[in-house]
Amino acid sequence: MSYKWLEWSNRLQAIAQAGLTFATDPFDRERYAELRKISVEIMAEYSQTEMSRVSQLFANETGYPTPKVDIRGVVFQNGKILMVKEKSDGAWALPGGYADIGYSPGEIAVKEVKEETGFEVVPTKLLAVLDMRRHTQLPQPYHFYKIFIQCHITGGHAASDDMETSDVGFFAEEELPRLSERRNTEAQIHLLFEYLKDPGKVCTFD
């Protein structure tokens, strides 16, 4: 299925947001506001979402538009990879999420792993930085980069009391559970296992 409409909507939104951030002429601002409205209409029509909800989603974005950053902690133990079960879709993903203001990428990985799995970890290696537009066909409301950081367990135990996850587990490469494709794809998980097999493998990036 083609999601070209989503690409158009996101691009129009980015142009409108940049224009509303920097334009000072009232007539230019009016035009950029109209452009944002068109992007909202496209998104609402094709995603079958209420315009008010889409408008609020876009209106919350201010300043110069840049990709969002999603950070995932990659933890191996006994040849298996650590994953959490997402409450939103009942599928599995690497612990992580959008980066928070005030934290470094490594600190985000540590925080997310602890909150979602119960394990205490230290970040050890940057494995990959991927542009998700190139790695999934699923529609995404935002353009974002996904950062995978390998971590080493130093303490704690498996315990999922996070608001967004319901279970914790380690999985072998040939026994992966149903994946939350919006968060990580099967191809990405196989890529990460390459680093387990070859510790000298250099960082992958788009």
C-alpha positions as semicolon CSV with decimal commas, in nm:
position;residue;x (nm);y (nm);z (nm)
1;M;0,000;0,000;0,000
2;S;0,132;0,346;-0,092
3;Y;0,153;0,615;0,175
4;K;0,266;0,895;-0,054
5;W;-0,008;1,112;0,095
6;L;0,165;1,088;0,433
7;E;0,494;1,206;0,285
8;W;0,317;1,501;0,120
9;S;0,134;1,589;0,440
10;N;0,450;1,574;0,651
11;R;0,644;1,784;0,401
12;L;0,372;2,049;0,383
13;Q;0,356;2,057;0,762
14;A;0,734;2,103;0,786
15;I;0,730;2,393;0,536
16;A;0,436;2,555;0,716
17;Q;0,596;2,513;1,058
18;A;0,926;2,666;0,944
19;G;0,739;2,952;0,780
20;L;0,532;3,025;1,091
21;T;0,851;3,019;1,297
22;F;1,049;3,269;1,091
23;A;0,805;3,473;0,884
24;T;0,726;3,822;1,012
25;D;0,503;3,952;0,733
26;P;0,139;3,893;0,838
27;F;0,037;3,795;0,484
28;D;0,316;3,535;0,466
29;R;0,210;3,395;0,804
30;E;-0,145;3,372;0,676
31;R;-0,027;3,171;0,376
32;Y;0,179;2,936;0,594
33;A;-0,122;2,886;0,823
34;E;-0,328;2,794;0,517
35;L;-0,056;2,551;0,410
36;R;-0,068;2,388;0,753
37;K;-0,446;2,359;0,723
38;I;-0,407;2,177;0,389
39;S;-0,159;1,934;0,545
40;V;-0,407;1,866;0,825
41;E;-0,686;1,803;0,574
42;I;-0,470;1,554;0,381
43;M;-0,372;1,369;0,698
44;A;-0,728;1,362;0,833
45;E;-0,881;1,246;0,504
46;Y;-0,644;0,958;0,433
47;S;-0,590;0,843;0,792
48;Q;-0,964;0,870;0,870
49;T;-0,884;1,072;1,182
50;E;-1,082;1,369;1,310
51;M;-0,941;1,698;1,183
52;S;-0,941;1,846;1,533
53;R;-0,712;1,570;1,656
54;V;-0,474;1,602;1,361
55;S;-0,474;1,980;1,392
56;Q;-0,384;1,958;1,760
57;L;-0,105;1,712;1,679
58;F;0,048;1,948;1,424
59;A;-0,022;2,268;1,619
60;N;0,179;2,133;1,913
61;E;0,489;2,137;1,693
62;T;0,667;2,471;1,706
63;G;1,009;2,600;1,607
64;Y;1,214;2,484;1,310
65;P;1,098;2,131;1,213
66;T;1,357;1,858;1,269
67;P;1,330;1,477;1,285
68;K;1,238;1,327;1,621
69;V;1,485;1,091;1,789
70;D;1,386;0,741;1,906
71;I;1,647;0,562;2,120
72;R;1,649;0,185;2,179
73;G;1,861;-0,005;2,429
74;V;2,011;-0,325;2,287
75;V;2,088;-0,582;2,556
76;F;2,218;-0,933;2,489
77;Q;2,237;-1,215;2,742
78;N;2,333;-1,575;2,666
79;G;2,294;-1,514;2,294
80;K;1,946;-1,365;2,327
81;I;1,814;-1,011;2,295
82;L;1,609;-0,828;2,559
83;M;1,259;-0,716;2,455
84;V;0,942;-0,581;2,615
85;K;0,578;-0,646;2,530
86;E;0,394;-0,329;2,433
87;K;0,050;-0,278;2,585
88;S;-0,063;-0,074;2,285
89;D;-0,047;-0,360;2,033
90;G;0,051;-0,672;2,231
91;A;0,370;-0,707;2,026
92;W;0,736;-0,692;2,127
93;A;1,001;-0,422;2,095
94;L;1,340;-0,322;2,221
95;P;1,314;-0,107;2,535
96;G;1,323;0,261;2,447
97;G;1,130;0,555;2,313
98;Y;1,154;0,919;2,212
99;A;1,448;1,109;2,360
100;D;1,370;1,338;2,654
101;I;1,507;1,689;2,690
102;G;1,795;1,708;2,938
103;Y;1,933;1,357;2,879
104;S;2,215;1,234;2,659
105;P;2,145;0,943;2,418
106;G;2,326;0,702;2,650
107;E;2,132;0,825;2,952
108;I;1,805;0,777;2,766
109;A;1,897;0,416;2,684
110;V;1,982;0,349;3,049
111;K;1,663;0,514;3,174
112;E;1,433;0,337;2,929
113;V;1,583;-0,007;2,992
114;K;1,548;0,039;3,369
115;E;1,191;0,169;3,350
116;E;1,064;-0,090;3,102
117;T;1,256;-0,403;3,206
118;G;1,387;-0,357;3,561
119;F;1,749;-0,413;3,457
120;E;2,026;-0,167;3,541
121;V;2,262;-0,120;3,248
122;V;2,553;0,086;3,121
123;P;2,578;0,195;2,756
124;T;2,878;0,045;2,578
125;K;2,850;0,101;2,202
126;L;2,655;0,289;1,937
127;L;2,535;0,025;1,689
128;A;2,317;0,204;1,437
129;V;2,146;0,531;1,344
130;L;1,861;0,471;1,097
131;D;1,621;0,698;0,911
132;M;1,292;0,514;0,964
133;R;1,149;0,636;0,633
134;R;1,393;0,394;0,470
135;H;1,323;0,100;0,696
136;T;0,947;0,057;0,720
137;Q;0,646;0,085;0,490
138;L;0,412;0,158;0,780
139;P;0,274;0,513;0,796
140;Q;0,438;0,735;1,058
141;P;0,302;1,074;1,171
142;Y;0,656;1,208;1,212
143;H;0,991;1,179;1,043
144;F;1,231;1,031;1,295
145;Y;1,573;0,877;1,341
146;K;1,616;0,559;1,542
147;I;1,934;0,517;1,748
148;F;2,036;0,172;1,874
149;I;2,275;0,168;2,171
150;Q;2,420;-0,156;2,305
151;C;2,407;-0,183;2,684
152;H;2,553;-0,421;2,942
153;I;2,353;-0,543;3,242
154;T;2,504;-0,447;3,578
155;G;2,216;-0,528;3,812
156;G;1,844;-0,544;3,868
157;H;1,603;-0,814;3,760
158;A;1,324;-0,856;3,506
159;A;1,024;-0,657;3,624
160;S;0,782;-0,470;3,399
161;D;0,581;-0,213;3,591
162;D;0,600;0,047;3,316
163;M;0,279;0,214;3,198
164;E;0,344;0,117;2,836
165;T;0,476;-0,241;2,866
166;S;0,339;-0,559;3,021
167;D;0,614;-0,824;2,998
168;V;0,990;-0,873;2,964
169;G;1,181;-1,150;2,787
170;F;1,499;-1,257;2,612
171;F;1,469;-1,404;2,262
172;A;1,702;-1,594;2,032
173;E;1,737;-1,466;1,676
174;E;1,558;-1,768;1,533
175;E;1,276;-1,748;1,789
176;L;1,163;-1,386;1,770
177;P;0,812;-1,304;1,895
178;R;0,562;-1,096;1,699
179;L;0,729;-0,759;1,665
180;S;0,584;-0,412;1,711
181;E;0,674;-0,306;1,359
182;R;0,634;0,065;1,426
183;R;0,909;0,040;1,687
184;N;1,145;-0,213;1,534
185;T;1,143;-0,436;1,228
186;E;1,265;-0,792;1,189
187;A;1,542;-0,668;0,960
188;Q;1,662;-0,430;1,230
189;I;1,671;-0,706;1,492
190;H;1,873;-0,927;1,258
191;L;2,110;-0,634;1,201
192;L;2,162;-0,601;1,575
193;F;2,242;-0,971;1,612
194;E;2,525;-0,912;1,363
195;Y;2,694;-0,705;1,633
196;L;2,665;-0,994;1,877
197;K;2,831;-1,226;1,626
198;D;3,093;-0,969;1,525
199;P;3,183;-0,728;1,810
200;G;3,416;-0,541;1,574
201;K;3,137;-0,448;1,329
202;V;3,129;-0,071;1,273
203;C;2,826;0,150;1,330
204;T;2,553;0,136;1,066
205;F;2,395;0,463;0,956
206;D;2,188;0,609;0,673
